[in-house]
Amino acid sequence: MQAALASGLGALAPAVGGCSRAPSAGAIHEALAALRAQRVQLPSVERYVEFRGVVHAHTNLSHDSTGTPAEILEAARLAILDFLVVTDHYTPRIFTESIEGRRDSVLVVHGVEIPLGCTRGGALTRRCASVLAVGLKEPLSPGENGQWNWDELFKNIQKQGALSIIAHPRGMMLPRYFRQADGIEIYDIADTLRDHLMDIPRYLAGFALGGAEHREALVLQMLVERSNWNLVEWDRFTQERRCIGLAGNDAHQNLRVFGQQVDPYSLAFTILNTHVLAPSGTAESLKAFAPELMTTDKLVAALRAGRCFVSFNLMADATSFRFAAHREAGEPVAAVMGDELPLEDGLILVAQSPVPGLLELLRDGVPIRRQEGRELRHQTDRPGVYRVEVSLKVVDRWRPWILANPIYVRA
Ligand SMILES: [Zn+2]
């Protein structure tokens, strides 16, 4: 019965894929399996250890989430996350009731989400920005009337050593607060769903009634795409100052259709991940820096340094992706994502992908080199903000896979 319904719904799928006829769920499944089969684990970057996790998730301490702490921890464990940044909508209860710290193999980091106004109202089509304060240690206080003083808010987040990330940046009414933040979301699952509003009923029905292959295809077609507005703005900001680009899973686990949870944490955590490089100390201690030694302070420091990339791991595991600068070919790594270094003769930027794809290098927001395969090399001859995107070809088109934070080459 389910299979029959799924194939019936499958007939509607082309509209989800855009103007051209979308490939079948079976073709997408086969293409993804073929890509994963080509995956290799690249050597880790000298002096760094990589951690994989999720930023931006809600529990039932938020008014719009039904997920319990036990459910979110179980999903994090199943997704083999090293860290989970929980960002419930602000309430002082977060500081007494929220999960925090090491829970088995997962480091849970305190964050909060605080609204910053909207550029568009309305329940489903709204665009409302917020700030994620990651690594917050103590309660913050809104003004007497419950309204936040945004200048004070950013100062207080900074004072606590927490990170401020603008979530849903297209909803930002007051652009000057972009300058106060440490970074922005360059992708957010909830925002992307809102962009596909007309397709949501079809998606939910297909998701609730279809099988695993059908779900995988629906998620790929609905959610795996570049957020062009965010990326253009991010490139503009990094021209002026350092700005971290992160991706928000914005997991709520609050939607049931035909009695089925269609947005379980277990799905949200496998669609998209944030990968972080944390310094391992000396080479000798590399082995000693096991995941359980990761702390909130170390994670926040690595994110603040911009040593991170985001990837749609739904397609393939991007662990071990590398983007680094070398003073000369064959020399050790001189800089990784997030680092700044001076322009010197012979400086080479190298990106390496664990799965063959389309590697693209952008300087100051402009694509300057494309290479199909596993590696892109570029001899730099001018300063700029250099970042890399990797796309994977799934059946009929290239789809974004990895978005890496920039290396800043200074004059
Ligand atoms: Zn949120």
Residues whose N, C-alpha, C, O or C-beta is under 5 A from the ligand:
A	BS01	ZN	T87 E113 D250
